[in-house]
Each structure stands twice: as structure tokens, then as C-alpha cells.
């Protein structure tokens, strides 16, 4: 018989999910049989497949040792460098300034080097992420931004921090601000744009409509003109809704595409001038909790900002603190 103590990052999951992830050599049919025969118990009592595990629970397994061989770890994140531009870090979260060109999660085009794998590699080297001791939780991203957009991405180091921040993001209690450069001069110094965004999944492109349909979702984008120079304007954007390609598509739809945007902008002309990346950066983040955030209440009211944004400095001579 072997006993295992459930840790905080494994709490909240079903018994069968925990066993499947932890013991790769145990066939599922046997696992279900052993639960039924009370050879797998929680706190000395009979458990069900759907029993939710809690921190501190004692899992007792009356099973042959060969079936209790824990799955051999394969740390894919070690193939990724641990290079990070860290804006803020504590025991619960990280705020990382993602460079343009780096994707946040693995996809069909890139698996070896992604932001989340860099974060996991970094925390592993620090000794804060110990995958051999965790069976269900890994440091995870709370928000995401496009490959060719740079800026702040939130990472949670613990399962509880991830749950809290996901809820806060959903309830719009985390405010995100962007800087961007657009072609032309804006009609107003400040304005909140409204519309409806429709995503073409096959072409991976968004279209903005003026009316509601079954296939689109409402969007609101607030902009403020920071400064203008020639035919270019530097804007601060606050996302009041968060849809795919919202800033790029929304501004392009009113005749002001982003500088360097190859999908919604004037790509050929911009590239001739040397702008190969879209001028868009998630540069500032404010925690604005309206409800209790538990162990993360200390973050409420705090604001974080990146040190520099290449296009604001290069084109307008401004750093983020000057905005």
C-alpha cells in the first residue's frame, strides 16, 4: 500500500483525472475496477470516480507496485530558452514583456520556443516549478496577445492565482492599455468606437460590421491621441472588449490602419520604409478589482508599465512614462 498527500495545485480535480496523469502504467479499466473494489481510498474511505480531491487529502492505493510507477517526466519546456523581460514578479504571478515574433502557446508553426515554455523553463531553473512534484498544474498564462504584438502578458505561478485572475479578467477587473501608431490623423482627440466583429476562421481575419448578426460579436475600443507627426498618429488604446485582432481591425475599418500591419494595413508601403512589424504594444496594465481577490488582494490598485516601446521612441521621441 502506498499513500500520497494531495498538494494545493492538485486540489479541485477529479480522482480519476489525478490517477491518469500520475500513473501512466495503470490501465483505465483497472483504475475504475480498483476504485469500485475500494482498493483506492481517499482519507481511508471509499471514493468515487468523480470525487473531488482537496489539499491535504490522503490517497491510499492498495495496488501492485508496478502499476504505481509514476509517468516518466518529459520536460518539453527545456527545449526553449529561459530569456524573459520581466516587468514584475512575486510568489504568485509574473508580468512578462513579450517580444514581437514570439508566440504565447505552441501551435502548428512553432512548438520548441514559446512564451509559456520560456516561463516554465525560467521557474524550473529557479526551483519554483517542480514538475516532478506536480501532477496537474503548470505555470500558465492568464491572457494572450498575437505573435506580432508585443507587451505585457500575465502568468500565474499557482493554481489558485490562475483561478482568481481568470475570473478577474473575465469580469473586466484587469485593465489593459496599448500603444499603437496609425496612418493619418484621427477625427477626435478621444473617442470610444463601437461595432461588431466577425471572424473568418478559414482566413484568420476579422471584419467589422455596423450591425449585429448571428455571426458577430459587439466590440468597443477607446482611443486617445498622444501625439501626431506628419501622417502618423501615436494612440493609447484601452480595450473595453477583448476580441481577436480587435484593435487592428477596428482602427483599419475607420481608415486608420496600424503602421506595419501586414493583414489590415498598408503592408507594401510600410515595408519599403523598413517597418516589418505592426506598431502595437500592450504597454500598461492596471489591477482594478471590484470584488474580493483573496490571496491576490495586495495587487488591487497597482499599475505596471514596460520601460520602452520601440516605435514611440523611434518615431516620436517618447518613452512610456511620457505618455
N, C-alpha and C positions, 0 to 999 in steps of 0.2 A: 504494500500500500504506500502511495505517495501523497503528500499534501502540498498544496500551493495556496499562497495567500494572495488574494486579489488586490492589485495596486490601483491607485487613483485613476490612471489613464486607461485601465481595463474595465472600470466600473461602468455600469449602464448598458452593457451589451448582453446579448442572449448567451446562455450557456453553450448551445451548440456552435455558435459562431466563434466563441473563445476556444473551444476544443479543436475546431477545424483549423484555426490559424496557428494554434500552439503545437499540435501533434499531427504532423503531416503523414505519419506512418499508420495512423488509425483509420481504417475504412469507415465511411459514414454509417454503413449498415450496422457495424459492430458498435459504433458510438451510440446510436439510437437504442440498440439492444441493451448495452450496459446501463444506460440511463433508466431504461424500463425495469431492469433487474436490480436497481438500486446499488449497482457497483460503482456508480458515480454519484456522490452526495455533496450537498452544499450545507456547511455548518452542521454536519452529522445527520442531516435529514434528507429524505427523498426529494429529488429535484425533477423538474420538467424540462423538456427541450427549450421551452420559451422562458425559463426562469431568468430574470434579470439579475446580473451579478452586481454586488455593491462592494465598495472599498472595504477591505478587512475581512471579507468572506473567506472561509476556509473550504477549499475544494479538495475532497478526498476521492482518490481513484484506486479502486481495488482491481487492478488490471495488470497483465503481464508487462514486465519492464520493456520488452522490445517494441511494444505499441506506444510506449510513453517517451520514445526518443523525440526530442523537440526538433522541429524543422531546422535544417541547416541554414544559417543565415546567408543571404546573398545581398550584399550592400551595394546596390547599383549606384548609389549616390557618390561612392568613392571614385567613380569614373569622371566625375565633374570637379572642376576646380572649386576651391573654397573662397574665391575672390568676391568680396562684398563691400559695398559702400553703405555702411551702417549709419543711419540717421539717429536712431535711438534703440536702446536695448535694456531690458531688465529681466527678472526671473520668469516673467510670463509672456512677454511679447518682444518682437523685433519690428522695427520700421526700416526697410531697406530701399535705397535709391537704385532702382533697376536701370541698367543702361539700355539704350536703344539697340535693337537687334537680338536681344536675348528673350526667349520665350519663358513664360512663367511655369508651365507644366509640359511634360513630354507629349509629343504628338507624332503624327506620321512623318514629319520632316526632321525632327530632332528628338533624340532620346538621351544622349550622353551628357549634354550640358544645358541645364535649365535652372531657373532661379530657385525653385524649391529644392532641387538636388544640391545646389551650392549651399543653401541654408542648412540642409541636413548634414552635409559634409562638415561645414563650419562648426555646428553644435556638437557633432560627433567628436571632432578633434578637441573641443573644449571640455569634453566629458559630460556635457549636459544632456546629450541624446545618447541613450544606451539601448540600441535596438534589441540586444540580446535579452534585456530585462523587460521589454515591452512586447506585447503580443497583438495590440490592436491600434495603438496611437503612434503617429509620427508627426513631427512638427509640420504644420500645414499653413497654407495661405488663406487669408480671410477675404481679400479682394484680388482682382487681377486686372492687368492692363495689357493692351496689344503689344505684339513683338516690337513694332517700330515706334511705340510710345515709351518715353522714359518716365521715371518718377517713383514716388513712394508706394510701396506695397507692404501690407501688414501681414506678419507671420505670427502664428500662435505657437508657443512652446509647450503648452499643456492642453489636455482635452477640455478642461473647464474654461480656459481662456478662449478657446476656439468656439465653444458653445455660446459664451456671452457675446463675443464680438460678432459672430454671425447674426445674432439676434439684434444687436445694435445697428449693424449695417442694414439689415432688412427694415428696421424701423426708422431709418434715416437719422440716427443719432451720432453718426460719424460724418462730418462734412469734409468733402474733398474739393480742392481748388486746383485748377490747371492754368498754365500759361501757354499761349499759342500765338503764332504770327499768321495773319491772314492777308490775302491780297485785297487792296482797296481800303477806303475809309468808311467806317461804319456810319450808319444813318443817325445813331444816337450815341451819347456817351455811355449810357447804361440802358439795358433792356432785358426783359425776360421773354425768350422766344418759346412759342408753343407749336405743337404739330403732332403728327402721327408717323411713327417709324415702322416700316415694313421691311423685313429681312428676306432677301433672296438667298436661301441656303446653298443652292447649287453654284451660284456665282460669288458667294460670300460678300455680298454688297447690300447696303441699306438704302432704301428710298424713303423720302419724306413726303407725306401726303398732308393735305389741308383738312381732310375729313376722315371720320372713323369708319373702319371696315372690320370685318371678322378677322382679317389677316394682319392688322397692325396694332401698335400699342402707343398710347399717348406719351409724349416726351415734353420736358421743359428744360430749357438751357438758359442760364442767366450769364450775360457778359458785361464786362466793364472795360472801357478803353483805358489802358495805362498810358500809352503814348503812340504817336504815329510818325513815320518818317518816309517821305516820298509816297510810294504806292503801297507801303506795308504798314500794318497796324499791329501793335502788341496788345493782346487782350488777356484779362483774367477771367476765367470761366468757373462758374460754380454749377456742378451737375445737380439739378433738382430731381432728376430721374436718372437711372443708370442703364442705358441700353447699349448694345454693341454698336460701335462706330458712331455713337450719338453726336459727339462734338464735331467730328469731321463731316458727317453727312448733313447735319443741321446747318452749319455755317456755309457749307457749299451750296445748299438749297436756296439760300438768300443772296447768292452771288459773291460770297467771300470765302473761297476755299483756302485751306491751310497751305502755307508755303512748304514745298517739298512733298506734298501728299500725292503719291502715285496713283491712288484709286479715285479720289474725289477732287483732285486739284489739277494744276497746270504742269504736269509732270515733265514734259519735254523741255519747256522753257526754264523751269526751275533747275533741272539737271544741268543745262548748259551753263547756269550760273554757279554750279557746284553744290547745290542743295539736294543731297541724295536721301535725306531722312526728313520726315514730316516734323514741322516745328511745333511739337506738342509735348508738354511735360506736366505730370502730376506733381506739383511743387510744394503744396501746403496741405496739411491735414489738421482738423480740429475735432477733439472728442467733446461732444455736446450731449451728454447723457440726460435724458428726461426722466428715466426710471432707474431703479437700483441696478448697479452693475456688480454687486457682490465684491469679490476679491479685486476687481479692477476699478473700483470707485476712485482710487487715487489718480486715475488718468483723466477724470472729468475736468473739463475746462482747459486742459493742456493743448498747446498748439505746437506743431513740429513743421520744420521747413528745410528744404535742401539748401546747400551752400551756394550752388551756382547752377545756372541753366545756360547752355551754350549759346542759344540764339538771342536771348535777352541781352547778354553781354556783348556778343559779336555784332549785333545789328543796332542796338540801342544804347549800349554802354551801361546797362542796368544789371544789378545783381538782385536776387530775390528779396533781400532786406530793403531794397529801394522801392519795391512795388507798392 
